[in-house]
Amino acid sequence: MPHRERTLMGPGPGNPYPEVIEAFSRPVLGHLDPDFIALLDETNERLRQVWRTENRLTFPVSGTGSAGMEAAFVNVVRPGDPVVIGVNGVFGERMCDVAARCGADVIRVEAPWGQPIDPQRLLDAHPSPAIIAVVHAETSTGVRNDVAPLADRPDGTLLLVDCVTSLGGIPVTVDEWRVDIAYSGTQKCLGVPPGLSPLTFSDAAVDRIVERPSSWYLDLNMIARYVTGEGARAYHHTAPISMIYALHAGLGVLLDEGLDASWARHAACGMALHQGLEAMGMELFAADTHRLPELTTVWVPEDLPDGLDDATIRRTLLDTYGIEIGGGLGEFAGRVWRIGLMGHTARQRNVTLLLGALGEVLGR
């Protein structure tokens, strides 16, 4: 396939930071090499800073965000555990699937796609659940669900949060919000290609890890000895060396910029995009009080020029302008566009480029 320069503005991978691309060229060390272990330790410490946590068990899972999701559930869910899960999009649904496969008694708290979940409904769904789980930034809808109010939950209930699309792009404060388990993905606001899932477990969550999880590969009883160095380093699986180089570099870029500055940059770009789309007469999909700046959902116009439809327009943007945006999912396939401004892609010049290209294609 010929190489094409693209501005990746879909819900998936964004353009990586230049420092990340350079990191992939580093010579590959062995995964037990002392120099690599030192770099892994530094990467984990950078993750703690980005998560805003002191959790000792904080590291990148070898796999994408869905591997982080599975690691989060299989290590703490026992058969019959009541697990309250917020569902207002694809990834809330996926949480339910994963928890059910672990034998949980899943209690769904639903909201319409495009609308946030009322945190009080999650708190009221069960008097003493083992876990309350919610997606912070629902990638399928562009909606932010509130996490901070869930800090006031019953004693003994773990809070598990999907931060795949939020970490680095909007405020995430694990310790302040009393989040026990959180996972993310490298390919969104961290500006790194897909392949790792940052994960963090509180001490309370570590105390709840089951003796023998259903997944060997994601068994934190074994992985923790390798990533934390408690006692002697214990080999579990071969770490993806180059991906950890890349994550180390991406976290360095983010921390050099500063979390507050990154959040402000994403917010400014998201606002500019929202205002630009509305100025073109387009209607945003997500509830106006809970729209994500890093992932914008907008209705496909009903009055498209003759010969154009959702797929044709997205293909034209890709082939003619080198811009990739995402389509809708589920019942909203063909009806909604999902536009990402994440990590290195969250730049005003990309907002201007997208609005100009879309305006030309739509004749607006």
C-alpha positions as CSV (number, residue, x, y, z in Angstrom):
1,M,0.0,0.0,0.0
2,P,1.5,3.4,-0.9
3,H,2.3,5.8,1.9
4,R,-0.1,8.7,2.3
5,E,0.2,11.6,4.6
6,R,-2.9,11.8,6.7
7,T,-4.3,13.9,9.5
8,L,-5.9,11.3,11.7
9,M,-9.0,12.9,13.3
10,G,-11.1,9.8,13.9
11,P,-12.0,8.1,17.2
12,G,-9.0,5.8,16.9
13,P,-5.3,6.5,16.7
14,G,-4.3,10.1,16.2
15,N,-1.0,11.4,14.8
16,P,1.8,10.5,17.2
17,Y,4.2,13.1,18.7
18,P,7.4,13.5,16.7
19,E,9.4,12.5,19.8
20,V,7.4,9.2,19.9
21,I,8.3,8.4,16.3
22,E,11.9,9.0,17.1
23,A,11.7,6.6,20.1
24,F,10.8,3.7,17.9
25,S,14.3,4.0,16.3
26,R,16.1,3.2,19.5
27,P,18.0,-0.1,19.7
28,V,15.9,-2.8,21.3
29,L,17.1,-4.0,24.7
30,G,16.2,-7.3,26.3
31,H,13.1,-7.2,28.5
32,L,15.2,-8.2,31.5
33,D,18.0,-5.8,30.7
34,P,18.7,-3.6,33.7
35,D,18.6,-0.5,31.5
36,F,15.2,-1.5,30.2
37,I,13.9,-2.2,33.7
38,A,15.1,1.3,34.8
39,L,13.2,2.8,31.8
40,L,10.1,0.8,32.7
41,D,10.2,2.1,36.3
42,E,10.5,5.7,35.0
43,T,7.6,5.1,32.6
44,N,5.5,3.8,35.5
45,E,6.4,6.9,37.6
46,R,5.4,9.2,34.7
47,L,2.1,7.3,34.5
48,R,1.5,8.0,38.2
49,Q,2.0,11.7,37.5
50,V,-0.4,11.7,34.6
51,W,-3.0,9.6,36.5
52,R,-2.4,11.9,39.5
53,T,-2.1,9.0,41.8
54,E,0.4,7.4,44.3
55,N,-0.7,3.9,43.4
56,R,2.2,1.5,43.4
57,L,0.6,-0.9,41.0
58,T,0.6,1.4,38.0
59,F,2.0,0.2,34.6
60,P,1.2,-0.3,30.9
61,V,-0.7,-3.5,30.1
62,S,0.7,-5.2,27.0
63,G,-2.3,-4.8,24.8
64,T,-4.8,-2.1,23.7
65,G,-7.5,-0.4,25.9
66,S,-9.7,-3.5,25.7
67,A,-6.9,-5.5,27.3
68,G,-6.8,-2.9,30.1
69,M,-10.6,-3.3,30.5
70,E,-10.3,-7.1,30.7
71,A,-7.4,-6.8,33.2
72,A,-9.5,-4.5,35.3
73,F,-12.4,-6.9,35.6
74,V,-10.9,-10.4,35.6
75,N,-8.6,-9.5,38.5
76,V,-11.3,-8.3,41.0
77,V,-14.6,-9.9,40.0
78,R,-15.7,-13.1,41.7
79,P,-18.7,-15.1,40.5
80,G,-21.9,-13.6,41.9
81,D,-20.4,-10.2,42.7
82,P,-23.0,-7.4,42.2
83,V,-21.4,-5.0,39.7
84,V,-23.1,-1.7,38.7
85,I,-22.2,-0.5,35.3
86,G,-23.2,2.7,33.5
87,V,-24.2,2.2,29.9
88,N,-24.6,5.0,27.4
89,G,-22.6,3.8,24.5
90,V,-20.5,0.9,23.0
91,F,-17.9,0.8,25.8
92,G,-20.3,0.7,28.6
93,E,-21.9,-2.3,26.8
94,R,-18.5,-3.9,26.5
95,M,-17.9,-3.5,30.2
96,C,-21.1,-5.4,30.8
97,D,-20.0,-8.2,28.5
98,V,-16.6,-8.5,30.2
99,A,-18.0,-8.4,33.7
100,A,-20.7,-11.0,32.8
101,R,-18.0,-13.4,31.5
102,C,-16.3,-13.1,34.9
103,G,-19.6,-14.3,36.5
104,A,-20.7,-11.0,37.9
105,D,-24.3,-10.1,38.6
106,V,-24.4,-7.1,36.3
107,I,-26.7,-4.3,37.2
108,R,-27.1,-1.9,34.2
109,V,-27.8,1.8,34.7
110,E,-28.6,3.1,31.2
111,A,-28.9,6.5,29.6
112,P,-29.7,7.3,26.0
113,W,-26.7,7.5,23.6
114,G,-25.6,11.1,23.5
115,Q,-26.7,11.8,27.1
116,P,-24.6,11.5,30.3
117,I,-25.3,9.1,33.1
118,D,-26.6,10.6,36.4
119,P,-24.0,9.6,39.0
120,Q,-26.7,9.3,41.7
121,R,-28.5,6.6,39.7
122,L,-25.2,4.6,39.8
123,L,-25.0,5.1,43.6
124,D,-28.6,4.1,44.1
125,A,-28.6,1.1,41.9
126,H,-27.5,-1.3,44.6
127,P,-27.0,-0.8,48.4
128,S,-23.5,-2.4,48.5
129,P,-22.1,-3.4,45.1
130,A,-18.7,-5.0,44.8
131,I,-17.9,-2.5,42.0
132,I,-19.3,0.5,40.3
133,A,-17.9,0.9,36.8
134,V,-18.4,3.8,34.3
135,V,-16.8,5.1,31.1
136,H,-15.4,8.5,31.7
137,A,-15.2,9.6,28.1
138,E,-17.5,7.5,25.9
139,T,-15.7,7.2,22.5
140,S,-18.8,6.1,20.7
141,T,-20.9,9.2,21.5
142,G,-18.5,12.0,22.5
143,V,-20.1,12.2,26.0
144,R,-18.3,12.8,29.3
145,N,-19.7,11.0,32.3
146,D,-19.1,12.6,35.7
147,V,-16.8,10.5,38.0
148,A,-16.0,12.8,40.9
149,P,-19.5,12.4,42.6
150,L,-18.9,8.6,42.7
151,A,-16.2,9.2,45.4
152,D,-19.1,9.3,47.9
153,R,-20.0,5.6,47.6
154,P,-20.5,2.7,50.2
155,D,-17.4,1.5,52.0
156,G,-15.9,-1.6,50.4
157,T,-17.2,-0.7,46.9
158,L,-14.5,-0.4,44.3
159,L,-14.8,2.3,41.6
160,L,-13.6,1.2,38.2
161,V,-13.3,3.8,35.4
162,D,-12.6,3.6,31.7
163,C,-10.3,6.5,30.8
164,V,-9.3,5.4,27.3
165,T,-10.3,8.6,25.6
166,S,-9.9,11.0,28.6
167,L,-6.4,10.5,30.0
168,G,-4.2,13.5,29.0
169,G,-7.1,15.3,27.3
170,I,-9.4,16.3,30.1
171,P,-8.9,16.3,33.9
172,V,-8.4,12.8,35.4
173,T,-7.5,12.8,39.1
174,V,-7.5,9.2,40.3
175,D,-6.6,9.8,44.0
176,E,-8.8,12.9,44.4
177,W,-11.8,11.0,43.0
178,R,-11.1,7.9,45.0
179,V,-10.9,5.8,41.8
180,D,-9.7,2.3,42.7
181,I,-9.1,0.9,39.2
182,A,-8.6,2.9,35.9
183,Y,-7.3,2.0,32.5
184,S,-6.6,4.0,29.4
185,G,-5.1,3.6,25.9
186,T,-2.0,5.0,24.4
187,Q,-3.5,5.9,21.0
188,K,-5.8,8.7,22.1
189,C,-4.7,11.8,24.1
190,L,-1.3,10.4,25.0
191,G,-0.2,10.8,21.4
192,V,1.3,7.3,21.1
193,P,0.4,4.5,18.6
194,P,-2.0,1.8,19.9
195,G,-0.5,-1.2,21.7
196,L,-0.5,-0.4,25.4
197,S,-3.1,0.2,28.1
198,P,-2.0,2.2,31.1
199,L,-3.5,0.7,34.2
200,T,-3.6,1.7,37.9
201,F,-4.8,-0.2,41.0
202,S,-5.3,1.3,44.4
203,D,-4.2,-0.6,47.5
204,A,-7.8,-1.5,48.2
205,A,-8.1,-2.9,44.7
206,V,-4.8,-4.9,45.1
207,D,-6.3,-6.4,48.3
208,R,-9.3,-7.6,46.2
209,I,-7.3,-9.3,43.5
210,V,-8.6,-12.9,43.1
211,E,-6.2,-15.7,43.8
212,R,-6.5,-17.3,40.3
213,P,-8.0,-14.9,37.6
214,S,-9.6,-16.6,34.5
215,S,-6.9,-15.0,32.3
216,W,-3.3,-16.2,32.8
217,Y,-1.9,-13.4,30.6
218,L,-3.6,-10.6,32.6
219,D,-3.0,-12.2,36.0
220,L,-1.8,-9.3,38.2
221,N,-0.6,-11.6,40.9
222,M,2.2,-12.5,38.5
223,I,2.6,-9.3,36.5
224,A,2.9,-7.1,39.7
225,R,6.1,-8.9,40.7
226,Y,7.7,-7.9,37.4
227,V,6.5,-4.3,37.1
228,T,6.8,-3.3,40.8
229,G,10.0,-5.2,41.6
230,E,8.6,-6.3,45.0
231,G,11.1,-8.9,46.1
232,A,12.9,-10.1,43.0
233,R,11.8,-9.2,39.5
234,A,9.8,-12.2,38.2
235,Y,9.5,-12.8,34.5
236,H,5.9,-13.0,33.3
237,H,5.8,-12.2,29.6
238,T,8.0,-10.5,27.1
239,A,7.4,-6.8,27.3
240,P,6.8,-4.8,24.1
241,I,10.1,-2.9,24.3
242,S,9.6,-0.4,21.5
243,M,6.1,0.4,22.6
244,I,7.3,1.2,26.1
245,Y,10.0,3.4,24.6
246,A,7.3,5.2,22.7
247,L,5.0,5.6,25.8
248,H,8.0,6.9,27.8
249,A,8.6,9.5,25.2
250,G,4.9,10.4,24.8
251,L,4.5,10.8,28.6
252,G,7.6,13.0,28.6
253,V,6.1,15.3,26.0
254,L,2.8,15.5,28.0
255,L,4.6,16.2,31.3
256,D,6.9,18.8,29.7
257,E,3.8,20.6,28.3
258,G,2.0,20.2,31.7
259,L,-1.3,18.5,32.3
260,D,-3.1,21.8,32.8
261,A,-1.7,23.1,29.5
262,S,-2.7,19.9,27.7
263,W,-6.2,20.0,29.1
264,A,-6.5,23.7,28.0
265,R,-5.2,23.0,24.5
266,H,-7.7,20.2,24.0
267,A,-10.5,22.4,25.4
268,A,-9.7,25.3,23.1
269,C,-9.5,23.1,20.0
270,G,-12.7,21.3,20.9
271,M,-14.5,24.6,21.4
272,A,-13.2,25.9,18.1
273,L,-14.4,22.8,16.3
274,H,-17.8,22.9,18.0
275,Q,-18.4,26.5,17.1
276,G,-17.1,26.1,13.6
277,L,-19.4,23.1,12.9
278,E,-22.4,25.0,14.3
279,A,-21.5,28.1,12.3
280,M,-21.8,25.8,9.2
281,G,-25.4,24.9,10.2
282,M,-24.5,21.5,11.6
283,E,-26.0,20.0,14.8
284,L,-23.8,18.5,17.5
285,F,-24.9,15.1,18.9
286,A,-23.6,15.0,22.5
287,A,-25.4,16.8,25.3
288,D,-24.1,20.4,25.4
289,T,-23.2,20.2,29.1
290,H,-21.1,17.0,28.7
291,R,-19.4,17.3,25.3
292,L,-15.9,16.0,25.0
293,P,-13.4,18.5,23.5
294,E,-11.2,15.6,22.3
295,L,-13.9,13.6,20.5
296,T,-16.7,15.5,18.8
297,T,-19.9,13.9,17.5
298,V,-22.0,15.7,14.9
299,W,-25.1,14.6,13.0
300,V,-24.5,13.9,9.3
301,P,-26.6,16.7,7.5
302,E,-29.8,15.5,6.0
303,D,-29.5,18.0,3.1
304,L,-26.4,16.6,1.5
305,P,-25.5,17.6,-2.1
306,D,-26.6,15.1,-4.7
307,G,-24.5,12.0,-5.0
308,L,-23.0,12.4,-1.5
309,D,-23.6,10.2,1.6
310,D,-21.7,9.6,4.8
311,A,-19.2,7.1,3.4
312,T,-18.6,9.1,0.2
313,I,-17.9,12.3,2.2
314,R,-15.5,10.6,4.6
315,R,-13.7,8.9,1.7
316,T,-13.4,12.3,-0.1
317,L,-11.9,13.9,3.0
318,L,-9.4,11.0,3.2
319,D,-8.4,10.8,-0.5
320,T,-8.5,14.5,-1.4
321,Y,-7.5,16.3,1.8
322,G,-5.7,13.5,3.7
323,I,-8.1,13.9,6.6
324,E,-9.6,10.8,8.3
325,I,-12.7,11.1,10.5
326,G,-14.8,8.3,11.9
327,G,-18.4,7.2,11.3
328,G,-21.1,6.5,13.8
329,L,-21.6,3.1,15.6
330,G,-24.6,0.9,16.2
331,E,-27.9,2.5,15.3
332,F,-26.1,5.8,14.5
333,A,-23.9,4.3,11.8
334,G,-24.2,6.5,8.7
335,R,-26.0,9.2,10.8
336,V,-23.2,10.6,13.0
337,W,-19.5,11.6,12.4
338,R,-16.9,11.3,15.2
339,I,-14.0,13.7,14.9
340,G,-11.0,13.3,17.1
341,L,-8.7,16.1,18.4
342,M,-6.4,14.1,20.6
343,G,-2.8,14.3,21.6
344,H,-0.6,15.8,18.9
345,T,-3.6,16.1,16.6
346,A,-5.3,18.6,19.0
347,R,-4.0,21.7,17.1
348,Q,-5.8,24.8,15.9
349,R,-4.4,24.3,12.4
350,N,-6.1,20.9,12.2
351,V,-9.4,22.5,13.2
352,T,-9.1,25.0,10.5
353,L,-8.1,22.4,7.9
354,L,-11.0,20.1,8.8
355,L,-13.6,22.9,8.7
356,G,-12.3,24.2,5.4
357,A,-12.2,20.8,3.8
358,L,-15.6,19.8,5.1
359,G,-17.1,23.2,4.0
360,E,-15.8,22.6,0.5
361,V,-17.1,19.1,0.2
362,L,-20.5,20.1,1.6
363,G,-20.7,23.4,-0.3
364,R,-21.1,25.4,2.8
